[in-house]
């Protein structure tokens, strides 16, 4: 019973760390890459659809991404979604492809991205702590129901705390790396 709760908590914490890693990938650091568009959705015939499903993305150079829609009819929806996103880019439409030219990163913009990264890291840590709280409540319920003893629950809580620390440290390490990447000129 206790091992099931701990294993479940570990798996959910791993998912939180992975989600944070994906969030960090959407933050631009120097070079423009197609993963920056992974969280953007466009209104395609009344349905919110991820851009990855509507178009192909190619990196033309360090600051330019070409977006080639699979369906030309989706061009305006994709253009609107990119313009309304928090990427800070205005796509140029030539009728066949959208060209997104990212501005040079100024020091001010880099600091703004660092704030965004810190916010995403905090969201990840909160998610890990929520998983911890849920698992702790499950352990306390086992003890209250008399299924396991107090010593077993105390030992399991220590393991849970070490799991929590391991996952929050992983998020902190990713944040440190992302900050270094953003500050690199």
Buried (B, 14 or more C-beta within 10 A) or exposed (E): EBEEBBEBBBEBBBEBBEBBBEBBBBBBBBEBBBBBBBBBBBBBEEEEBBBBEBBEBEEEEEBBBBBBBEEEEBBEBBBEBBEEBEBEBEBEEEEEBBBBBBEEBEEEBBEBBBEBBEEBBEBBBEBBBEBBEEBBEBBEEBBEEEEBEEEBBEBBBEBBEEBBEBBBEBBEEBBEEBBEBBEEE
